[in-house]
Amino acid sequence: MQGANDIIVVGAGPVGLTAALALRAQGLPVTIIEAEPQDRVRPGSRAIFIHREPLQTLDRMVPGLARKVGEAGNIWTGAEFTYNGRIVYKKDFKKSNYENYGTSLSQLSTERILYLAAIENGVKFMWSTPLKAVDAHDEYVKIITENGKTIIAPYVVAADGARSTARQCLDIPLEGNSSNTAYVIADVTSPTLKSWPLKLYFHYQHKNLAGRNVMIVPFKEGWRFDLQCEPNDDVEQLASEKGCREWMAQFDTRLSDIKISWVSVYRFRQLVARDFSDTKRRVLLVGEAAHLFAPFGGRGLNSGIMDAAVAASAIRSALESGSRQSAIACIDHFARERRDAALFNRSIAATALERLAPSSLSAQAKRWLMAQLARWFGSAGRWLTQGAAGVSHGRYPGATIY
């Protein structure tokens, strides 16, 4: 049985690494347990945009970290939206840098930077250690791993992703709904794309794609194409390498030179854990262990970074509190604050989905009307951006955002 001093973080993804850095910034000893081996290879860009405010939060944990992450990514120079081939919104970012807007790079690149920072700041790791059980008690948490290890910890931060074993062990359900609309994501590189300005491009009802929506965004390692499928589409075919090449060439014949590195399919999910902590207030859920959002607007990773920061502060306060009741109150505050933020983000995701896939004839008519009005009214064009951008300017009205 291992010692009971370290705070345990479950999961070595970007949110787990952030949680460990946040705890070290609070002066607390930390061990991360990760199911996969240290030399794991994970494909795909995954979460590719970190906004300004979460970067600032990272910098408060480790001074200079925002610059390392920010300069490792691409900085978008603007955004352009079309509807049936006509531009309905266009904006150039005049002071385009990571300090003003954020940075775009693959999740794997972000993880490498955070991992090095974790090593430099004394975070310990237990690789190839899948979680089997979590048992929270009044005074401690007992962890049992698949390889037979028992770990005792004062607190646990569960950052073990969408299929969180920790959340399942605690019997905390996810609440909300998922859309049946499928989206195909493809990471690509191309000599043609090197000449494109580094902007977010979104096309409503693209004529060359039989009226489907498509979003295209750059990140440091390439470009991501995100195709919204129709209900009767053969999603498997569209997500195949041959299928991706076909619809990208239909979009732009110059893209016959693309190289595809990763393809994935997802459906719009709007799910939030019923509680962000167990009944004993010893295990704290963060990131996708606590909530699942569609990638539009970048609210998954960005809100996970904020979850991790607040969790670390709550644990430090709980450890320094003078009584068990006060300690519980500290974790209660975390659970309420971050769940409220997640519910806000879920509502934003619902708004975004209604822009992208209107659920009624009246909603379709409103989107069409906004597209017509956009040639005269900038507010109508901005309304249309609130699908692909996930209402990017929406903020949780409290001490933290996302």
C-alpha positions, -999 to 999 in steps of 0.1 A, spaced: 0 0 0 14 34 -10 17 64 12 -13 86 19 3 121 14 1 126 -23 -29 140 -41 -37 115 -68 -47 126 -103 -62 100 -125 -54 105 -161 -23 120 -179 -42 139 -206 -40 177 -209 -66 182 -181 -49 157 -158 -15 173 -164 -31 207 -158 -46 195 -125 -12 182 -114 5 215 -122 -23 234 -104 -18 212 -73 20 217 -74 14 255 -76 -5 251 -44 25 234 -28 9 200 -27 26 166 -36 11 150 -66 11 116 -84 -6 110 -117 -17 74 -124 -23 67 -161 -38 35 -176 -16 37 -208 22 33 -210 45 63 -211 54 56 -247 17 56 -258 9 67 -293 -24 85 -298 -35 96 -332 -52 128 -342 -52 165 -334 -81 162 -309 -86 194 -289 -68 220 -310 -75 255 -296 -67 270 -262 -83 304 -255 -66 334 -240 -81 330 -205 -71 293 -199 -36 302 -211 -35 329 -185 -46 303 -159 -18 280 -170 6 309 -166 -4 315 -130 4 279 -123 38 279 -140 51 314 -151 61 313 -187 39 283 -196 14 304 -216 42 316 -238 55 281 -244 20 268 -254 11 300 -272 41 302 -294 40 265 -302 7 269 -320 -7 288 -349 -24 322 -344 -55 326 -364 -56 359 -384 -94 360 -388 -127 343 -395 -148 339 -426 -184 325 -429 -204 318 -460 -240 308 -467 -247 291 -501 -214 305 -513 -220 341 -503 -199 357 -475 -221 365 -445 -194 374 -420 -158 383 -422 -134 395 -396 -97 401 -394 -80 399 -361 -60 431 -359 -38 422 -329 -35 385 -336 -14 368 -310 -19 342 -283 -22 368 -256 -53 383 -273 -70 353 -288 -53 320 -280 -34 294 -300 -41 265 -322 -21 233 -320 -27 196 -316 -37 182 -282 -7 159 -283 17 189 -287 -1 206 -257 3 174 -237 41 173 -244 46 208 -232 25 202 -201 42 169 -194 77 186 -194 64 213 -171 50 186 -148 84 168 -146 102 201 -140 78 208 -112 81 175 -93 50 157 -104 53 119 -101 39 94 -126 27 58 -125 23 46 -161 5 15 -172 -17 17 -141 -54 13 -150 -79 23 -123 -101 -6 -111 -119 9 -81 -123 41 -61 -137 40 -26 -142 73 -8 -143 75 30 -147 103 54 -109 107 59 -93 93 28 -98 77 -6 -88 42 -14 -78 34 -49 -73 -1 -63 -56 -5 -97 -60 -33 -122 -24 -45 -115 -32 -50 -78 -18 -18 -62 -36 -1 -34 -32 36 -30 -45 58 -1 -48 95 -8 -64 125 10 -80 136 -23 -83 124 -58 -88 145 -90 -105 123 -117 -94 135 -151 -98 101 -168 -119 112 -197 -153 106 -213 -154 69 -201 -142 78 -167 -138 48 -145 -137 70 -115 -170 85 -123 -185 51 -129 -171 38 -96 -188 67 -78 -220 60 -96 -224 95 -108 -244 97 -140 -241 121 -169 -272 140 -177 -283 157 -209 -287 145 -245 -269 137 -277 -277 146 -313 -281 120 -340 -263 143 -364 -229 128 -373 -198 149 -380 -166 136 -398 -133 152 -387 -102 148 -408 -67 161 -401 -50 169 -434 -20 186 -449 -16 199 -484 7 221 -505 -25 239 -516 -35 247 -480 -1 263 -473 -12 293 -493 -45 298 -474 -46 325 -447 -47 311 -412 -84 317 -406 -114 298 -393 -136 291 -423 -172 279 -420 -195 272 -449 -233 269 -444 -250 248 -471 -220 245 -494 -232 240 -530 -204 216 -539 -212 194 -509 -250 190 -516 -258 216 -490 -238 202 -462 -220 224 -437 -183 223 -434 -158 240 -410 -121 243 -418 -96 254 -392 -58 255 -392 -36 243 -364 2 241 -361 4 206 -376 -21 210 -404 -57 217 -411 -89 202 -397 -120 196 -420 -152 191 -401 -181 178 -423 -217 178 -410 -234 147 -423 -270 145 -435 -294 120 -418 -293 95 -446 -256 97 -453 -233 67 -453 -211 80 -425 -187 51 -427 -181 58 -463 -177 96 -458 -152 89 -430 -131 64 -451 -99 77 -467 -115 74 -502 -147 91 -490 -128 120 -474 -108 125 -506 -139 126 -526 -158 152 -506 -128 174 -501 -121 173 -539 -158 183 -544 -153 211 -520 -122 224 -539 -107 205 -568 -72 218 -558 -73 196 -527 -66 165 -547 -31 167 -532 -42 163 -496 -25 139 -472 -49 125 -445 -34 117 -411 -65 111 -390 -102 107 -394 -128 105 -367 -166 106 -363 -185 122 -335 -220 132 -325 -229 164 -307 -230 156 -270 -244 179 -243 -237 159 -211 -229 171 -175 -223 149 -145 -250 150 -119 -224 160 -93 -188 170 -97 -178 152 -65 -187 121 -45 -209 121 -14 -178 121 9 -164 151 -10 -130 134 -15 -130 128 -53 -133 158 -77 -143 153 -113 -127 175 -140 -127 178 -178 -145 151 -197 -149 130 -166 -174 157 -156 -188 170 -189 -189 163 -226 -194 190 -252 -190 191 -290 -157 205 -301 -173 237 -315 -161 267 -295 -134 247 -278 -152 244 -245 -141 209 -237 -104 214 -230 -107 251 -221 -134 244 -194 -113 214 -182 -83 237 -176 -106 259 -155 -120 229 -137 -85 218 -127 -75 252 -114 -105 255 -92 -102 219 -80 -66 224 -69 -75 256 -50 -104 238 -33 -82 209 -22 -56 232 -7 -83 251 12 -99 218 24 -65 206 37 -59 238 55 -94 241 70 -99 236 107 -126 210 106 -142 183 85 -173 204 80 -152 233 66 -133 209 43 -165 196 29 -177 231 23 -145 238 2 -152 209 -21 -189 217 -22 -180 251 -35 -159 236 -63 -186 211 -72 -213 238 -74 -192 264 -92 -179 241 -119 -212 223 -124 -229 257 -129 -202 266 -154 -207 232 -172 -245 237 -173 -239 271 -189 -216 256 -214 -242 229 -222 -267 256 -229 -242 273 -252 -237 239 -270 -275 236 -275 -276 271 -290 -247 262 -313 -265 230 -324 -296 249 -333 -276 271 -356 -259 241 -373 -288 217 -375 -321 236 -370 -346 213 -353 -377 229 -369 -389 246 -400 -391 279 -381 -355 275 -369 -344 268 -405 -363 299 -417 -347 320 -390 -312 309 -401 -321 316 -438 -334 351 -428 -303 359 -409 -282 349 -439 -302 373 -460 -299 401 -435 -262 396 -430 -254 416 -462 -268 448 -444 -266 440 -407 -234 428 -390 -254 415 -360 -271 390 -383 -237 377 -395 -224 374 -360 -255 354 -351 -245 329 -378 -210 326 -363 -226 313 -331 -229 278 -345 -194 270 -356 -178 292 -329 -201 277 -302 -211 312 -292 -174 318 -285 -180 351 -267 -204 335 -242 -190 335 -207 -200 319 -175 -212 348 -153 -191 341 -122 -155 341 -109 -144 318 -137 -152 313 -174 -159 283 -196 
